[in-house]
Amino acid sequence: MATTAADLEELPGVGPATAEKLMDNGYDSYQSIAVASPAELSNKADVGESSAGDIINAARDAADIGGFETGAAVLARRERIGKLKTLVPEVDELLGGGVETQSITEVYGEFGAGKSQITHQLAVNVQLPAEYGGLEGRAVFIDSEDTFRPERIDEMVRGLDEEVLAATMELKGMEDADPSNEGDMEELVSRFLDLIHVAKAFNSNHQILLAEKAKEIAGEYEEDEFPVRLLCVDSLTAHFRAEYVGRGELASRQQKLNKHLHDIDRVGNLYNAAVIVTNQVQSNPDAFFGDPTKPIGGNILGHKSTFRIYLKKSKNDKRIFRLVDAPNLPDGEAIMRVKGSGLKPE
């Protein structure tokens, strides 16, 4: 929950000037300060690292996070986690009920495999009533490859079942609307688009800045009727891959990518949002057997992603949805179709 500058001044070592700097840099709650690193806070708030460490520890106490807890307490906390459905039953079953909040889900695959189709569909589904697989929230979309298309959102909204459309209209304050009425549908699509915050990232530095802005948006709407429940980054790695070329740049790229991943993960954890990132692939010439494609980003991305999905083209509009890695689910495959009306079962 957001706090005021006066609230922050209650932390040891935080005066009016430091409180204002913290607020200006997006540290508007005890939780956001509690999960920062001393070096990061020192740089943003212009205080010494030792003082920054004291401020962070005090914020952890105030926010009641950062200590050990029992497995039963962890289980109780995990009951808050939402499951955002794709509305493709086989895929949702493979994911254990849907895309988890408070986790990073990575989708990788070659060009045209349907990665952006998934991000668009989830930006629609996150706004649906909970009984129809949604999270009754809004989406933040960081677009690094100019993939976001409002027209695609329009098609996917119209592609929802009539029962789902009627329930969603009621949720969005359109109780007397009729899904068969074109004027009402246009109004519904407009309301869907109003709850998707889109920004185009022009380079990796701008993309990192937008992740920080996403946290601000999530904080701004935390108490709103439709809080932020989804953060999409499409694609996560395109700018990093283009700007850091060659082995000499690899360490710098990975270090920067690691910080970026932690920033977006923080949004998911602090605001109970699902985080989905798309990733490009490269050919692995050492692979003599099996599929030679592998995701870029190396071990840093592999370890940070909670769920890893490989999306592969098949015949016509079919796509193979393969769960490659998950902490609590077995690997497996499902088939879905990418149609004009959105993602559909086989």
N, C-alpha and C positions, 0 to 999 in steps of 0.2 A: 504494500500500500504506500502511495506517495506521501512524503513528509514535507514540511516547510523548512525554510532556512533556519528558523528559530529552533525547530526540533533537532536539526543537525548540530546546532551550537551546544547541545547538551552532551555531545561526545567530547571526551577530554582532548584538548589541543585544537579544538575547532572554534575559532572566533567568527565574527560576522563576515570578514573578508574571505576566509577559507570556506565558510559555508556557501557563500555566493559563488565561488569558483567551482565548488563541488556540484552545485545545482546547475550551473552553466554548462558543465561537462557531462551532464546526464546522470550524476549520482544523486538521484532524488528520493532515495529510500535507504533504510538501513541494510536491506538485502543487497542492493546493488553495490554498496560500499563493502559489505562483508565478503563478497566473492571476488573483489579486486585484489591485485597483487600490490605489495608495497611500492615497487618500482613504478607501476602504472599510476597509482594514486599520487605518488610523489611528483611525477611529471605533470599530471593534470591539475593538481591543487597547489603546486608550487610550495611543497613542504618537504622537510627532510625525510629520508626513508625510514628512519627510526620513529619519527612522529607518525608517519603514514601507517607503520605497523601497529602502533598503539591505537590509532583511529579505527583501523580494520578490526582489531581484536575487540574493541568496545562495541563496534557495530554488530559483530557476531553475537556478542552477549545480548545486545538489545533485540536483535532479530531472532535469537534463539536458534542459531544454526552453527554448524561447524564442529560440533562435538560428536562423540560416539553415541550410538543408540542401539537398542535391541533389534533383533530380526523381526519381532512382532511389530515394533514401531515402524520399521521400514515397510512391512506388509501393509500396515494401516495407511501409510503415506502413499503407497503405490495404488491404493484404491481410488485416489484422486485422478490417476492417469486416465485420459480419455482415449478412445479408439475411433479414429476417423476412417470411415469406410470408403472404399472405392466404388461400392455398389456392384462389384463383380464378385459374386459369392465365392468362387474358387480362389480368387486372389485374397479376399478378406480372410478366408479360412487359413490360407498359407501364412498370413501375417498375424495369426492368432487373434483375429477380430478386427483388424484394421491397422492403420498407421498410428503408432503410439505418440502421445504428447510427451514432453520432457526427454525426447530422444532425437538423434539425427538419423534420418533415413536417406541413404544414398542410392540413387538410381543411375546406373551407367549403361552405355550402349552406343552403338555406332550411329552415324547420322541417319535420321529418318526412322529410328527404332520406336519412337513414340514417347520419349522422355518428357518433352514439353506438353504432350497431351495429358500426361499424368498430373503435372503441376496445375494445368488449367482445370482439370476435372476436380482436383482436391480443393482448388480455390472456390469452386461452386459448392461442392459437398460440405465443406466446413460450415457453410451458412444454413444448412438444413436442420430441421428439428432433430433432437437427439434420438427420438424413436425411429427415425429414418436414416440413421447412420451419420448424422452431422454432429457438430459441436456447438451450434448456435453462436458462432463467432464470426470475426472478420479475418482477412488474410493480408499479409504484407508480401509483396512480390519484388525481389531484386532481379532485374533483367539485364544480363551482361551480353546477351547475344541477339537482342532485338527480337525476342520470340513471343512476347506477350501480345495477344490479339483480342481486343474486346469482342470482336465478331464471333470468336470461338466460344467465348463465355456465353454469348447470346444463343448459339446453337446448342450448347450443352444444357443450358437452363430449359430451353424448349424441349430437349430430349428426355427430361425427367418424366417419370410416370405421373399420370393425372392426379392420383391420390397424394403423391409427394408434393406436387405443385400446389394443391389446395391447402395442405397443411402448412407449407412454407409461406403462402400468401397470408394465412392467419397469423403466423409467427411474426411476419413483417408488417403487421397492422393493416392488412388488406382483407378484412373479414368478409366483406361483401363482394369480393372480386371473383371472377369466373375464369378458369384456365382456358376455356374455349373462346373467350373474348380477346381479340387482338389488342385492343387498347389496354386491357388489364395486363396482358403478357408483356407489352412494351414497358409498362410501369414496373412490373416485377423484375425484368432484366435490368432496368435502370437502378433499382434498389440493390440488386446483386453487385453491380459494378461500383456503386457507391461504397461498398464495404470491402473493396479490394484496393489497397494502397500500392501503387506501382512506381518504381523509380528505375531509370536506365543507368547502369554503371558504365562509365566511359573508360576506366582503366582499373587496375587492381587497387590503387590507393583510394579511388572513389568508391569502389565496392566495399572496402573496409569501413570507410566513413558511413556508407549507407547501412551497414550492419549496426553501427552505433545509433543511427537515426531510427532504425527499426525498434531498438530497445526503448527509445523515447516514445515512439508511437504506442508500443505495448503498454508502457507506463501511463500514458495519457488516457487510454481507453480501458484501463484495468477494471474500473468500477462501472463501465458502460454496459448498456443492455446487450451489446454485441462486442465482447472483448476480443483482443487478438488471440486467435487459437491456431494460426498457421503462418509459418514463415517459409517462403519458397526462394531458393537461390538457383537461377537457371541461366547460365551454368556456373558452378562454383569455380571451375579451374581454367576457363577459356582465357581470361586476361593474364593469369599467372603463367600459363603455358606460352603465351605469345611474348610476354615481356622478359621472361627469364629463360634465355636460350643457352644451351650448352652445359657441360658438367661444372664449369667454373661458377655458374649462377645457381646451381642446384641447392646449395646450403641456404643461400639467401631466400630463394623461393619457398623452400620448405618451412623456414622459420616464420616467414610472413604468412604463409598459408595456415600454419599451426595457430598463430594468434587469431586469424580470421575465424577459424573453426571454433575456437573457444568463445569468441564474441557471439556467434550465432547460437552456440549451445547454451550460452547464458540466457538468451531470450527465451528459449524453450523451457529451461528449468525455473526461471524466476516467474514466468507468466503462464506456465502450464500449457505451452503451445507445441504443436507438432512442427518439426523442422524437416523439410525435405530439400535435398540438394541434388542437382543433376551433375553428371561428370562425363567427360569425354573419354575415349579409349585410344589405345595405340596398339600396333601389331607387335607381338613378341616373336622375333625371328628364331628364338631358341626352342620354341614349342614344336616338337615333331609330331605330337599326337594331340587330338582334341582341338578346341577352339583357340586360335592364336591371339585373340584380342584380350587385352587386360586394361583395367582402369588406370588413369594417370593419377598423380598425387602421392604415390608411394605409401610407405608404412604409416606415415602421419595421418593420412586420410583413412587408411584401412583400419587403424586402431581407434580413431575418433568416431567413426560411423558406427552407430549401434546396430543398425540393420543395413545390409548391403544387398542390392537387387540388380541383377543383370537382365536387361531387356533386349530381346533379340527378335529380328524380323523373321516372319514365316510367310506362308502363302497368302497372297492378297492382303486382306486387312487383319490377318491374325498376327498376334505377337506372343512370344514365349516369355513369360514372367517367371524368372528363376530367383529364388531366395538363396543367396550364396552364403550369407553369414548372419547369425542372430544369436544373442546370448542365451535364449530360452526356447528356441524353436528349431525343429529339424530342417535341414535343407530340403528343397522341393521345387516343383514346377507347376505352373498353371497356365492356361491359355485364355487370352482375352482378345477382343476385337476392337479396333479403333475405327469407329464409324462417324458419320457426320453429326450424329446426335450424342457423341461422347463415347466413353469406354463402356463396352457391353460384354456380357458373357458369351462364351463360344456358341 
